[in-house]
Amino acid sequence: MEQVCVGLIGCGLFGQSHLMAYRGVHSAEVVAVFDTAYATAVDTAREFGIPRVCSSIEELCNLPEVHAVDVVTPEHAHRQPVIAALERGKAVFVEKPLASSLDDCDAMIQAAGRVNGILMVGHILRFETRYALLKQEVDSGRLGKVISMYARRNRPKSLLGKYGRSHPAIINAIHDIDLMLWYTGDNVRRVRGYTRSHGGGPNPDTFWGVLEFTGGALGVVEVQWRLSDRAGVMLDDAFQLVGERGVGNLSLFPACFSLWRDDGFVIPDVSYDPRVRESARGALRDELEYFCDCVRERRQPGIVTPREARVAVRAALALIESAEAGRDFEIDD
């Protein structure tokens, strides 16, 4: 297989980010799209030069020319398209989190197992250069055994309306939960979650979580949807890992690239999804390129597995339950 023909399900903002990223993946071509809002799919296909707009998930998954399906729907709507694609022999990429329930996670993992299909979950930070370099440093042993970790993932207030559909533990903090699992190689034993709400939305806009890992390490995750919209800072992300013989620090702010314009101070994204010459660079492009390489070479993705993604969902759901109950929560599976 020289080129992977992709069908994309979900033409929202992040679905369009995927389409931009595919422009930089020379081994891939997006040949069909579907969205529950048909007009959105039509407009997206026109903008990106995609030859086919499908009227159902089944129509897209039945296309013989499609080798792989990219699912970029809200997390509660992953199960149906993922299983439909797997059962029709397609490789599947699905955005993180794998799902918002363990039942959905298990159903998708079992479907992939039944057909020995390729199922990759989009935990993008495993492909971001700085986080990946920290993983190499941990694996080398130069930092020693991991003792503690702290992660921050804060966003402007205005984005809460777009992305506040889900609890911050499952849509934001899960990035860093996954990283902590990746760095330690351990499972989570006990969690304690804390939330506060200031904006009147359906989910809290302030979240803190404490995680105790089976190997003894501690982790703290912070999510805020409280940054000022006038500050020009879209991504206030940081990660610190303390080991027995060293410390790893990374931060997206203060940034090495900023713009001081008449309309305000802006820090462009140069890590996840930067746009250069009408195509995306960065971690998203690298992630999708890796997926397409796995499809072309007919091998299972190894950088992140569906079972690892399920462990992250389990920990995030435990943090939510802990915050709601106001007590520690033990994880025994």
N, C-alpha and C positions, 0 to 999 in steps of 0.2 A: 504494500500500500504506500504510494508516494505521497498522497495528500489525504487528510482527514476531512470528510464532509460533515459539517456540524449542523444540527438543528437546535435552535435556541427557543426555550420556553420561558416567557417573562420578559416583556419589553419596557420595563420601568427604568428608573434612573440607573440602577446597577446593571440591569440587562444591557443597556446601551453602553455602559462602561466596558462590559465584556466584548461587545461588538467592536469598540475602538481597539481593545487589546488584541483581538484576532487579526486586525490589520497588520500587526507586527509579528504575527506567528505565520511564517512562510509555509509551514507544512499544513495549514488549515484553511478551509474556506467555509463560510457560513452560507448554507444553501436554502434554509427555510426558517421561518419564525412563526411563533404562535403567542398570542396574548388573549386573556379573557375579554379585553377591550379590543375588538377586531380593528377598529379605526386606528388605534395606537399601533397595532402590528403593521397595518398598511403604511402608515406614515414612517415607521421605523425601517421597513423594507425599502421604501423609496429613498430615504436618506442614506442608507448604507449599501444600496445596490444589491439587495438580496432578491433572488429570482422568484421565491415562492412564499406566499402567506397562507398558512393553514387555518382551518376553521375549528379544529379540535386537536386535543393532545394526541388522540388515536391516529388522526390523519398524519400528523408529523411523524409519529413513531413508526408508522407503517411504510414510510417512504423508503424504497430500496436503496436509493442513493445516499441516505443518511447513515454514517458510521457511528456517530456519537451524538448524544443529546446533552445539552447544557441547561440545567434547571436553575433559573434565577427568579423564582417566585418567593413570596413571603414564607418564612420557615414553617408555618402551620400548614402550608399547601405543598410540601415537598413530596409527600408519600405517593400520591396518585401518579404524577408524571414520572417519578423515578422508577416505580415498579412497572408501569406501562412500557417504558423504554427498555428496561432490563429483560422483560418477558419477550420482547421482540428482537432480542439479540443485539441491542445497542450498548455501547459503552456509555457511562453516565458520569458527568461532573455535576455536583450539586453544591450550591453555596452553603457556607456555614450559617448557623449551626445545622447539623444534620437534620434535626427536627426540634420541635418544642415539646415533645413527649417521648418517653422511653418506648411506648408501644409502637410509635411510628418509626423510631430508630431501629427497633428489632425487626419490624416488618420489612424494611428496606435491606437490612443486612442479610436477612434470611432469603429474600428474593435474589440478591446477588449470589449468595451461596448456592442456591438451587440450580442456577444456570452457569455457574463459574464465570460470572460477568465482572467487568471492570466497573467499580464504583469508587469515585474519588470525591472527597469532601474538601471544600475550598477554605482551608485554614491558611489564609494568605501569609500570615506572619512567618510561617516556616520557610517562605520564599523571599522574605525581605532581608536584604544583605546583612544589616547589623544584627538582627535577631539570629540569623543563620550562623554568623561568625561567632556569636556568643555560644551557640550550641557546640560548635567545633572546639571552642576553648574549654567548655565544660567536659566534653568527651575526651579531650586530650589529658585530663587530669591535672592540668596546671593550676586550676583554681581550687582543687581539692573537693571533698564532699560538700554538696550544697547544704548550707545551714538555713538561709532565709532568702525570701524574694519579696519585692514590692513592685507593683505595677500601677500606673496611672493612665486613664483613657478618658479624657475630658473633652466636651464638645460645647459649641455655642447653644444658647437657649432656643434660637430660631429653628434649629434642626430637630428639636423634640417633636414638633408637629409632623415631620416627615417620617422619623424613625422611632418615635415613641410608642409604636403599636405593641411592642413587646417589652417585657421587663428588662432593665439594663443588665441584669446578670446573664440573660440568655442571648442578648443581641450584641452587647459590648464586652462585658467582662469575660465572656467565654473565650475571646482571643487570648487573654492572659492566663486564664485557667489552662487552656491548651498548652501554652508555652511552659507553664510550670510543670505540667505533667511530662512534657517533652524533655525538659532540662533535667528533671530528677529521675525519670524512668520509674517513678513510683505511682501508686494509686493514692487517692484522697481518703483519709480515715475519718476526719471530723471537720465540720464547718460551723461557722457562726456568721450570719448575715445581718446587716443593719441597713435600713432605708429611711429616707425622709422625702416628703413631697411638698413642693413650694409653688408649683405652677398650675395645679388643678387638673392635670391630665389623668388618663386611666392608669398610668404606671408611675412609680417614684422617679424623681429626677436626680436623686442623690443615693448612691449605693456604696457600701463598704462591705467587703467580705474577708474573713480570716479562714485560712485552710491549713489543716494539719495533715501532712503526708505520712504514708506508712513507713518511710525511711527516717522520719524524725524532722524533716525540714518543715518550716513554716512559710506561708505565703499570705500576702495582703494585696487585695485588689480594690481599686478605687475607680468609680465612674461618676462623673458629674455632667449634667446637662445645664450648667449654670454659667458658662463663660459669657462674657459680654459680647454682643454681636458687633460692637463698634471697635473691638480690639484688633480685628483682622486675623485672629488666631483660630483656625479651623480644627487643628489637630494638636492637642496638648497631651502627648503620649510620652511615657517614660517607663523604664524597667531597670531595676537594680537587683543583682544576684550576689549574695555574699556566700563565699565558700570558705573552707578551712584554711586555704592558702592564698586567697585572693578575692577580689571584688570585680564584677563586671557592671558597668554603667552605660546606659544608652538613653538618648532623649531626642525627640523631634522638635523640642522647643527649649531654649532659644535656637532658632534656625540659622543655617549657614547661608540661606538665600531669602531675601525679603525685598519687597517693593514699597517705596515711600511715594505714594501717588497723591494727586490733588483730591481724589475721592477717598483717601484713607490709607492705612497701613495694611499690607497684605503679605501673607506668607504662603506661597504656592506649594502644593504637594509635589515633592520630588522623590517620594518613596514608593507609594502604593500604585498610583494611577496617573503619573504625569503624562501630558499630551505634548508630543513633539512631532511636527510635520504630519499632522492629521492621523497619528496613530499613538497608541499608548506605549509607555515604557514601564519599567519598574516591576514590582512584585507580582501584580496581576498578570501582566504579559508573561512573565517567567513561569508562573503557576500554570497557566493555560497551555503554554508551550510544553511543559513537562507532561501534562495530561495527554496532549496529542502525541507526544513521543511514545508514551505508554500504549496508546491505541495502535499506533503504527507498528510497534514492536510486539504487540500482543502480550504485554506483561502487566502484572498487577502493580499499581502505584505503591511505593515503599516509604516515601517521605512522610505521608500521613495515611492512615488506614481508617476504614469505617468504624472499627471497634474502638480505636483511639478517640475518634470523634464522639462516639457514644459515651465514653467515660467522661469527657468534658461536659456533655449535656447532663449526665447524672449529677456531677458536682454542682453545676449551675442550678439545677432544679432543687437540690438539697439546700443551697444557699437561700433560694427564694422561700422554701418551706421554713427554714430556720428564722429568717427575718419576720415572717408572718406569725410564727409561734413565739418569738422572743426567747429562744433558747438554742443551745448547741444541738447539732443534728449529726448523728452517727451514720456513716455509710458502710454497709456490711455486704455489698455485692459488687 
